[in-house]
Amino acid sequence: MKPCLKRAERKMRIEKAQEYGATVVFTFSNTVTHIIADKDIKYNEILEFLQLTEIPEGIAVTNPRWPGDCIRYGKLVDPKDFWYQVPGCPTESQQRNPLQDAPISEPIGGHSSLPSSPPSSLQVQPRPPPKQQPETPTNSQKDALDEAIEECLTTTPINIEDFLGSSSSSDTESSPESSPKRRKKASSSSSNSARDWQSHFQCMHKHTGALNPENPNSRTIQILEEMMQIYDSLKDQWRTRSYRIAISTLKSSNTTYISTYEQAISLPGVGDRLAKKIVEIVSTDRLQRLEYAKLDPKDQILKLFHGIYGVGLVQARKFVAAGYTTLEDIKKNATLTEPQRIGIERYSDFKQRIPREEVKQHGDIVSTALKTIDEKVQSHVMGSYRRGAKDCGDIDIILTKEGAGVEELHEVLEKLVEKLFDRKFLMCGLAIARHDDGTKWHGASRLEGEGKPWRRIDFLVVPGEEIGAAFLYFTGNDVFNRSMRLLASKKGMRLNQKGLYKDVVRGKNREKLNEGTLLESKDEKKIFEILGVPYRPPEHRIC
């Protein structure tokens, strides 16, 4: 429900479910085991549509997220979970305070169903520890790609304009001259017109992250940024990115006050749900979802647990479901890995922002130690530090050497880690990942002095020939990087942390059939030049 297949995303959901073994029927019978209702349908409307007074026992009623999660996890997840409830469904979880069961997620259908009064405090007792299971990576829903991506249909070709905010073109994958019609247009257009489609990409513009105090949308931006920070704290990458794109678009609207749904939905990168939130902010000077996210105890507990190093969102939810309410509950009752145990013990240290000057001190210590191993090896502090941030969440350092490959740099990294442990600068190792294209080492470091906090520090080795592409990739931010990669794709190229490639052949669903021909990897500025993007210094990449 709704059975109409005219909407492409609904048709894709049905076809995907059938591909994984489901039998789809459009009339109710005694063979039905699950009723999947469209996101804007309420429980009483289902009863009315089916001409029933109640749903027969044993039949589950869910929203469209349930089949998507079944596919994502490779099993039938519990349809009674609060994630999958249809508005108005008389479930046990809804008879309790709905906010205590609600995650930080978008309300179904884009409307809030939250009560008008703040939630009561959480009353739970720890239960026996849950059985430790390997975490399954999850991809949160996002406004920018609307329902097709929300339902995990990741095989659908990506719409570049949804990510980058270009409203001038509907050609999502090919270059501007990929079709005869476009070639004809291109041949008759001036060079200014040829550049116009590219000008919509975020990477074509200077972004310092600063807000013009005279921007008429400053209040909307402020509230959206608060909501984005909550999603970011939960490492909800998709929603964080969607909000960041929308915020960047509003920051560029220095003269236009966005106050209606029509104005908001027309903005590049703004989908239906974000458009409704913008209207809510303009109309009420508040965002109800943000207020309840700040007040809801269960949301706060989930945020607390997700802040533990080595604990993903899935595991954090398991801890909440087990009844744990404090870090001490987890430490006493749950089965933890050694990195997770350290993450709890050093929770306060790892959650602190690191002042820029302290990041520099850590970087200088690493650089000095490197010179005693190999004078030609260089270290570079990346991420928000390179973008000029006043503080950082962790310290990311690239190790590289002219002409050196991964194997040589891996040996250097091993010697460096040993030396820094001997100096009592490194306090622990948390993870190491070795791949053909590089080695990452994750751990914690501390400056000399009593009471100095532990800081999260990561090392990454990068071959000298790939340093330009690595600089671009590991400087960020994520929106700027995505803009650059999708611009390259639109021009028939491929950009990643190893280089910029041409002649990449892709098959069905954009499956890569070959590596392509390397155009540039060593010179960061040259990559900008090939793509036709004005070089943006790191401090101008804060989209």
C-alpha positions as CSV (number, residue, x, y, z in Angstrom):
1,M,0.0,0.0,0.0
2,K,-0.1,2.2,-2.0
3,P,-0.1,-0.4,-4.9
4,C,0.4,2.2,-7.7
5,L,3.7,1.5,-9.5
6,K,3.9,4.9,-11.3
7,R,6.4,6.2,-8.8
8,A,9.8,4.8,-9.7
9,E,11.1,4.4,-6.2
10,R,8.0,2.4,-5.1
11,K,8.4,0.1,-8.2
12,M,12.1,-0.3,-7.3
13,R,11.3,-1.3,-3.7
14,I,8.8,-4.0,-4.9
15,E,11.3,-5.3,-7.5
16,K,14.1,-5.5,-4.9
17,A,11.9,-7.4,-2.5
18,Q,10.9,-9.9,-5.2
19,E,14.5,-10.3,-6.1
20,Y,15.2,-11.4,-2.5
21,G,12.4,-13.9,-2.4
22,A,9.3,-12.0,-1.4
23,T,5.9,-12.6,-3.0
24,V,4.1,-9.3,-3.6
25,V,0.3,-9.2,-3.8
26,F,-2.0,-6.2,-4.1
27,T,-5.2,-7.6,-2.6
28,F,-5.6,-8.8,0.9
29,S,-6.0,-12.6,1.5
30,N,-5.2,-15.2,4.1
31,T,-1.8,-15.7,2.5
32,V,-0.6,-12.3,3.5
33,T,2.1,-12.2,6.2
34,H,3.2,-8.6,6.1
35,I,1.5,-5.3,5.1
36,I,4.0,-2.7,3.9
37,A,2.4,0.7,4.0
38,D,3.7,3.7,2.1
39,K,5.3,6.3,4.4
40,D,2.4,8.8,4.4
41,I,-0.3,6.2,5.3
42,K,-1.6,5.9,8.8
43,Y,-2.9,2.8,10.6
44,N,-6.5,3.8,10.5
45,E,-6.3,4.4,6.8
46,I,-5.0,0.9,6.3
47,L,-8.0,-0.6,8.1
48,E,-10.3,1.6,6.1
49,F,-8.6,0.6,2.8
50,L,-8.8,-3.1,3.7
51,Q,-12.3,-2.8,5.1
52,L,-11.2,-4.3,8.4
53,T,-11.8,-3.4,12.1
54,E,-8.4,-4.8,13.1
55,I,-5.5,-6.4,11.5
56,P,-5.6,-10.2,12.0
57,E,-3.2,-11.7,14.5
58,G,0.1,-12.8,13.1
59,I,0.2,-10.2,10.3
60,A,2.9,-7.5,10.7
61,V,2.2,-3.9,9.6
62,T,5.4,-1.9,8.8
63,N,6.6,1.1,6.9
64,P,8.9,0.8,3.8
65,R,12.1,0.8,5.9
66,W,11.5,-2.8,7.1
67,P,12.1,-4.5,3.7
68,G,15.1,-2.3,3.1
69,D,16.7,-3.3,6.5
70,C,15.9,-6.9,5.9
71,I,18.0,-6.7,2.7
72,R,20.7,-4.7,4.4
73,Y,21.2,-7.1,7.2
74,G,20.6,-10.3,5.2
75,K,17.8,-11.5,7.5
76,L,14.2,-10.9,8.5
77,V,14.5,-8.2,11.2
78,D,11.8,-7.8,13.8
79,P,8.9,-5.9,12.2
80,K,7.6,-5.0,15.7
81,D,10.7,-2.8,16.3
82,F,9.8,0.8,16.8
83,W,11.9,1.7,13.6
84,Y,9.2,0.1,11.5
85,Q,5.9,1.2,13.1
86,V,3.2,2.9,11.1
87,P,1.7,6.1,12.6
88,G,-1.2,5.2,14.8
89,C,-0.4,1.5,15.0
90,P,-1.5,0.3,18.5
91,T,1.8,-1.3,19.4
92,E,3.3,-1.8,22.9
93,S,6.0,0.7,22.2
94,Q,3.5,3.4,21.3
95,Q,1.6,2.8,24.5
96,R,4.8,3.9,26.3
97,N,6.4,7.3,25.8
98,P,7.1,7.2,22.0
99,L,10.2,9.4,22.4
100,Q,11.8,6.8,24.6
101,D,11.8,4.4,21.7
102,A,12.4,6.8,18.9
103,P,15.9,7.1,17.5
104,I,17.4,10.2,16.0
105,S,15.6,9.8,12.8
106,E,13.2,11.6,10.5
107,P,9.5,11.2,11.5
108,I,7.6,9.1,9.0
109,G,6.2,11.2,6.2
110,G,8.2,14.2,7.3
111,H,5.8,15.2,10.0
112,S,6.5,15.1,13.7
113,S,4.3,12.8,15.9
114,L,6.0,13.9,19.1
115,P,3.9,14.9,22.2
116,S,3.7,18.5,23.2
117,S,5.3,18.0,26.6
118,P,8.9,16.9,27.3
119,P,9.5,13.2,27.8
120,S,9.8,11.8,31.3
121,S,13.0,10.4,32.6
122,L,14.1,6.9,31.5
123,Q,13.2,4.1,33.9
124,V,15.2,1.0,33.0
125,Q,17.2,-1.6,34.8
126,P,20.2,-3.4,33.2
127,R,19.4,-6.8,31.9
128,P,21.9,-9.6,31.3
129,P,24.5,-8.5,28.7
130,P,23.6,-9.1,25.1
131,K,25.4,-11.7,23.1
132,Q,28.3,-9.9,21.3
133,Q,27.8,-10.1,17.5
134,P,29.8,-8.7,14.7
135,E,28.5,-5.2,13.8
136,T,26.9,-4.8,10.4
137,P,27.7,-1.5,8.8
138,T,24.7,0.6,8.2
139,N,23.8,3.4,5.8
140,S,21.4,5.9,7.3
141,Q,18.7,7.4,5.2
142,K,19.3,10.8,3.7
143,D,17.1,13.5,2.3
144,A,19.2,14.3,-0.7
145,L,18.5,11.0,-2.5
146,D,14.9,10.7,-1.4
147,E,13.3,7.3,-1.1
148,A,15.3,5.3,-3.6
149,I,18.4,5.6,-1.5
150,E,16.5,5.6,1.7
151,E,15.3,2.1,1.0
152,C,18.9,0.9,0.5
153,L,18.5,0.4,-3.3
154,T,22.2,1.3,-3.7
155,T,22.3,-0.2,-7.2
156,T,20.3,2.8,-8.5
157,P,22.5,5.2,-10.5
158,I,23.4,8.3,-8.4
159,N,21.8,11.6,-9.3
160,I,24.7,14.0,-9.1
161,E,22.5,17.1,-8.9
162,D,20.9,15.7,-5.6
163,F,24.3,15.7,-4.0
164,L,25.8,18.9,-5.5
165,G,22.9,21.2,-5.8
166,S,22.9,21.6,-9.6
167,S,19.4,22.3,-10.8
168,S,20.3,23.0,-14.4
169,S,20.8,19.5,-15.7
170,S,19.1,16.1,-15.5
171,D,21.9,14.2,-17.1
172,T,23.3,12.4,-14.0
173,E,26.1,10.2,-15.2
174,S,27.3,11.2,-18.6
175,S,29.4,14.2,-19.7
176,P,27.6,17.3,-20.9
177,E,28.2,16.3,-24.5
178,S,27.3,12.6,-24.1
179,S,24.2,12.7,-26.2
180,P,23.6,14.0,-29.8
181,K,21.1,16.6,-28.5
182,R,23.6,17.9,-25.9
183,R,26.4,17.9,-28.5
184,K,24.3,20.0,-30.8
185,K,23.6,22.4,-27.9
186,A,27.2,22.5,-27.0
187,S,28.4,23.3,-30.5
188,S,26.2,26.3,-30.7
189,S,26.9,27.6,-27.2
190,S,29.5,30.0,-26.1
191,S,32.4,29.1,-23.8
192,N,30.5,30.9,-21.0
193,S,27.5,28.5,-21.4
194,A,29.8,25.5,-21.4
195,R,31.1,26.6,-18.0
196,D,27.6,27.3,-16.7
197,W,26.7,23.7,-15.8
198,Q,29.9,23.3,-13.9
199,S,29.5,26.4,-11.9
200,H,26.7,24.7,-9.9
201,F,29.2,22.4,-8.3
202,Q,30.2,23.3,-4.7
203,C,33.9,22.8,-5.5
204,M,33.7,25.7,-8.0
205,H,33.2,28.2,-5.2
206,K,35.1,29.5,-2.2
207,H,33.7,28.2,1.1
208,T,35.3,29.5,4.3
209,G,32.5,28.2,6.6
210,A,31.8,31.8,7.8
211,L,28.2,33.0,7.9
212,N,27.4,36.5,6.6
213,P,25.8,38.3,9.6
214,E,23.4,40.0,7.2
215,N,22.2,36.7,5.7
216,P,18.4,36.7,6.0
217,N,18.5,33.0,6.6
218,S,20.9,33.1,9.5
219,R,18.4,31.8,12.1
220,T,17.4,28.9,9.9
221,I,21.1,28.1,9.4
222,Q,21.8,28.2,13.1
223,I,19.0,25.7,14.0
224,L,19.9,23.4,11.1
225,E,23.5,23.4,12.2
226,E,22.5,22.3,15.7
227,M,20.5,19.4,14.2
228,M,23.4,18.5,11.9
229,Q,25.8,18.4,14.9
230,I,23.5,15.9,16.6
231,Y,23.5,13.6,13.6
232,D,27.3,14.1,13.3
233,S,27.8,13.1,16.9
234,L,25.9,9.9,16.0
235,K,28.1,9.4,12.9
236,D,25.0,9.5,10.8
237,Q,27.0,10.4,7.7
238,W,24.2,10.7,5.2
239,R,22.0,13.0,7.2
240,T,25.0,15.0,8.3
241,R,26.1,15.5,4.7
242,S,22.5,16.3,3.6
243,Y,22.2,19.0,6.2
244,R,25.7,20.4,5.4
245,I,24.8,20.7,1.7
246,A,21.5,22.5,2.6
247,I,23.3,24.8,5.1
248,S,25.9,25.6,2.5
249,T,23.2,26.5,0.0
250,L,21.4,28.7,2.5
251,K,24.7,30.5,3.3
252,S,25.1,31.3,-0.4
253,S,21.6,32.8,-0.4
254,N,22.7,36.2,1.0
255,T,19.9,38.3,-0.5
256,T,16.9,35.9,-0.6
257,Y,14.9,35.0,2.4
258,I,13.7,31.4,2.1
259,S,10.4,31.3,3.9
260,T,8.0,29.0,1.9
261,Y,8.0,25.3,1.0
262,E,8.2,26.1,-2.7
263,Q,11.3,28.3,-2.2
264,A,13.0,25.7,0.0
265,I,12.3,22.6,-2.2
266,S,13.7,24.5,-5.2
267,L,17.1,25.0,-3.5
268,P,19.9,22.7,-4.7
269,G,20.4,19.8,-2.3
270,V,17.2,20.3,-0.4
271,G,14.7,17.5,-0.4
272,D,11.1,17.3,0.9
273,R,11.9,16.6,4.5
274,L,14.5,19.4,4.8
275,A,12.2,21.8,3.0
276,K,9.5,21.1,5.6
277,K,11.9,21.7,8.4
278,I,13.0,25.0,6.9
279,V,9.3,26.1,6.8
280,E,8.8,24.9,10.4
281,I,11.8,27.0,11.6
282,V,10.7,30.1,9.7
283,S,7.1,29.7,11.0
284,T,7.8,28.8,14.7
285,D,11.5,29.9,15.2
286,R,12.1,26.4,16.5
287,L,12.5,22.8,15.3
288,Q,10.5,20.3,17.4
289,R,12.8,17.4,16.4
290,L,15.8,19.2,17.7
291,E,14.2,20.2,21.0
292,Y,13.1,16.6,21.7
293,A,16.5,15.3,20.6
294,K,18.1,17.5,23.3
295,L,15.5,16.4,26.0
296,D,14.9,12.7,25.3
297,P,16.9,10.6,27.7
298,K,17.1,7.6,25.4
299,D,18.5,9.7,22.6
300,Q,21.1,11.1,25.0
301,I,22.0,7.6,26.2
302,L,22.4,6.5,22.6
303,K,24.6,9.4,21.9
304,L,26.7,8.6,25.0
305,F,27.3,5.0,24.0
306,H,27.9,5.8,20.3
307,G,30.7,8.1,21.5
308,I,32.7,5.1,22.8
309,Y,35.7,4.4,20.5
310,G,35.0,1.2,18.5
311,V,31.2,1.2,19.2
312,G,29.1,1.7,16.1
313,L,25.5,2.8,16.0
314,V,24.2,-0.8,15.8
315,Q,26.2,-1.8,18.9
316,A,25.1,1.3,20.7
317,R,21.5,0.5,20.1
318,K,22.1,-3.0,21.4
319,F,23.5,-1.5,24.6
320,V,20.4,0.7,25.0
321,A,18.1,-2.2,24.3
322,A,19.8,-4.3,27.0
323,G,18.9,-1.6,29.5
324,Y,22.3,-0.1,30.1
325,T,22.2,3.6,31.0
326,T,25.7,4.4,32.0
327,L,29.3,3.7,30.8
328,E,29.8,1.8,34.0
329,D,26.8,-0.5,33.2
330,I,28.5,-1.5,29.9
331,K,31.9,-1.9,31.5
332,K,30.5,-4.3,34.1
333,N,28.0,-6.3,32.1
334,A,28.9,-6.2,28.4
335,T,31.5,-8.2,26.5
336,L,33.9,-5.6,25.1
337,T,36.9,-5.7,22.8
338,E,40.2,-4.1,24.2
339,P,39.8,-1.0,22.1
340,Q,36.2,-0.5,23.4
341,R,37.4,-1.0,26.9
342,I,40.0,1.7,26.4
343,G,37.3,3.9,24.7
344,I,35.3,3.7,27.9
345,E,38.2,4.4,30.2
346,R,39.4,7.3,28.1
347,Y,35.9,8.5,27.1
348,S,36.3,12.0,28.4
349,D,39.7,12.5,26.8
350,F,38.6,11.2,23.4
351,K,35.5,13.4,23.4
352,Q,37.4,16.6,24.0
353,R,38.2,18.9,21.1
354,I,42.0,19.3,20.6
355,P,43.2,23.0,20.4
356,R,45.1,23.7,17.2
357,E,48.3,24.5,19.0
358,E,48.3,21.1,20.7
359,V,47.7,19.3,17.4
360,K,50.7,21.1,16.1
361,Q,52.8,19.9,19.0
362,H,51.8,16.3,18.4
363,G,52.6,16.7,14.7
364,D,56.0,18.2,15.5
365,I,56.9,15.3,17.8
366,V,56.1,12.8,15.0
367,S,58.1,14.8,12.5
368,T,61.1,15.0,14.7
369,A,61.0,11.2,15.4
370,L,60.7,10.5,11.6
371,K,63.9,12.4,10.9
372,T,65.9,10.0,13.1
373,I,64.5,7.1,11.0
374,D,64.7,8.5,7.5
375,E,65.4,12.2,6.8
376,K,63.5,12.0,3.5
377,V,60.2,10.9,5.0
378,Q,57.7,13.7,5.5
379,S,54.7,13.9,7.8
380,H,51.6,16.1,7.2
381,V,48.7,16.8,9.6
382,M,45.5,16.5,7.6
383,G,41.8,16.9,8.0
384,S,40.3,20.0,9.7
385,Y,43.7,21.0,10.9
386,R,44.9,21.6,7.3
387,R,41.6,23.5,6.6
388,G,42.6,25.9,9.4
389,A,40.2,24.8,12.1
390,K,40.8,26.2,15.6
391,D,40.4,22.8,17.1
392,C,40.1,19.2,15.9
393,G,38.4,15.9,17.0
394,D,41.5,13.8,16.4
395,I,44.9,14.0,14.7
396,D,45.3,12.5,11.3
397,I,48.9,12.3,9.9
398,I,50.1,11.2,6.5
399,L,53.6,9.7,6.1
400,T,55.1,9.9,2.6
401,K,58.4,9.9,0.8
402,E,59.4,10.9,-2.7
403,G,59.7,7.7,-4.8
404,A,58.7,5.4,-2.0
405,G,56.1,2.7,-2.2
406,V,53.8,1.2,0.4
407,E,56.2,-1.6,1.6
408,E,59.0,0.9,2.3
409,L,56.7,3.3,4.1
410,H,55.2,0.4,6.1
411,E,58.6,-0.4,7.5
412,V,59.1,3.2,8.4
413,L,55.7,3.3,10.2
414,E,56.6,0.2,12.3
415,K,59.8,1.8,13.4
416,L,58.1,5.1,14.1
417,V,55.4,3.5,16.3
418,E,58.0,1.6,18.2
419,K,60.1,4.7,18.8
420,L,57.1,6.8,19.9
421,F,56.1,4.1,22.4
422,D,59.6,4.1,23.8
423,R,59.3,7.9,24.2
424,K,55.9,7.3,26.0
425,F,54.3,9.6,23.5
426,L,52.0,6.8,22.1
427,M,49.9,5.4,24.9
428,C,48.1,2.5,23.1
429,G,47.4,1.0,19.7
430,L,43.7,0.7,18.8
431,A,43.7,-0.8,15.3
432,I,45.9,-1.4,12.3
433,A,44.6,-2.0,8.8
434,R,47.0,-3.2,6.1
435,H,46.0,-3.1,2.5
436,D,47.7,-3.2,-0.9
437,D,47.2,0.5,-1.3
438,G,48.3,1.6,2.1
439,T,48.5,1.1,5.9
440,K,46.6,2.8,8.6
441,W,47.5,2.8,12.3
442,H,45.0,4.0,14.9
443,G,46.0,4.7,18.5
444,A,46.3,7.4,21.2
445,S,49.0,9.8,22.1
446,R,49.8,12.2,25.0
447,L,52.1,15.2,25.5
448,E,54.4,15.1,28.5
449,G,53.1,16.5,31.7
450,E,50.9,15.3,34.6
451,G,47.3,15.1,33.8
452,K,47.7,15.6,30.1
453,P,44.7,14.0,28.2
454,W,45.1,11.1,25.7
455,R,44.4,12.2,22.1
456,R,43.2,10.0,19.2
457,I,45.9,9.9,16.6
458,D,46.0,8.1,13.2
459,F,48.9,7.4,10.8
460,L,48.4,6.7,7.1
461,V,51.2,5.9,4.7
462,V,50.9,7.2,1.2
463,P,53.3,6.5,-1.7
464,G,55.1,9.6,-3.0
465,E,53.5,9.3,-6.4
466,E,50.0,9.6,-4.9
467,I,50.5,12.4,-2.5
468,G,48.6,15.1,-4.5
469,A,45.4,13.0,-4.7
470,A,45.8,12.0,-1.0
471,F,46.2,15.7,0.0
472,L,42.9,16.5,-1.8
473,Y,41.1,13.5,-0.3
474,F,42.2,13.7,3.3
475,T,41.9,17.4,3.6
476,G,38.1,17.3,3.0
477,N,35.6,18.4,3.9
478,D,33.3,15.6,2.8
479,V,30.9,17.8,0.8
480,F,33.8,19.4,-1.1
481,N,35.4,16.0,-1.8
482,R,32.1,14.6,-3.1
483,S,31.6,17.5,-5.3
484,M,35.1,17.0,-6.9
485,R,34.5,13.3,-7.4
486,L,31.1,13.7,-9.0
487,L,32.4,16.5,-11.2
488,A,35.1,14.1,-12.4
489,S,32.4,11.5,-13.0
490,K,30.3,13.9,-15.0
491,K,33.3,14.6,-17.1
492,G,33.9,10.9,-17.8
493,M,36.7,10.6,-15.2
494,R,37.2,9.0,-11.8
495,L,38.8,10.6,-8.8
496,N,39.8,8.9,-5.5
497,Q,42.6,9.1,-2.9
498,K,45.0,7.5,-5.4
499,G,44.6,9.7,-8.4
500,L,42.5,11.1,-11.2
501,Y,41.8,8.6,-14.1
502,K,40.2,8.8,-17.5
503,D,38.8,6.2,-19.9
504,V,37.1,4.4,-17.0
505,V,34.6,1.8,-18.4
506,R,31.5,1.1,-16.4
507,G,28.9,-1.6,-16.9
508,K,25.4,-2.1,-15.5
509,N,24.6,0.0,-12.3
510,R,27.9,1.8,-12.9
511,E,30.0,-1.2,-12.0
512,K,33.6,-0.4,-12.8
513,L,35.0,-2.7,-15.5
514,N,38.5,-1.3,-15.6
515,E,40.9,1.0,-13.7
516,G,41.2,3.6,-16.5
517,T,44.3,5.6,-17.4
518,L,46.0,7.7,-14.7
519,L,46.0,11.4,-15.5
520,E,47.4,12.8,-12.3
521,S,48.1,11.8,-8.8
522,K,51.2,13.6,-7.5
523,D,50.3,17.3,-7.9
524,E,47.1,18.4,-6.1
525,K,46.9,21.7,-8.1
526,K,47.2,19.8,-11.3
527,I,44.1,17.7,-10.5
528,F,42.1,21.0,-10.0
529,E,43.4,22.3,-13.3
530,I,42.5,19.1,-15.3
531,L,39.0,19.2,-13.8
532,G,38.6,22.9,-14.7
533,V,38.2,23.9,-11.1
534,P,40.0,27.1,-9.7
535,Y,42.5,25.9,-7.1
536,R,40.9,26.2,-3.6
537,P,43.3,26.4,-0.7
538,P,42.4,24.1,2.2
539,E,40.8,26.9,4.2
540,H,38.3,27.5,1.3
541,R,37.0,23.9,1.3
542,I,34.6,24.2,4.3
543,C,31.3,23.6,2.5
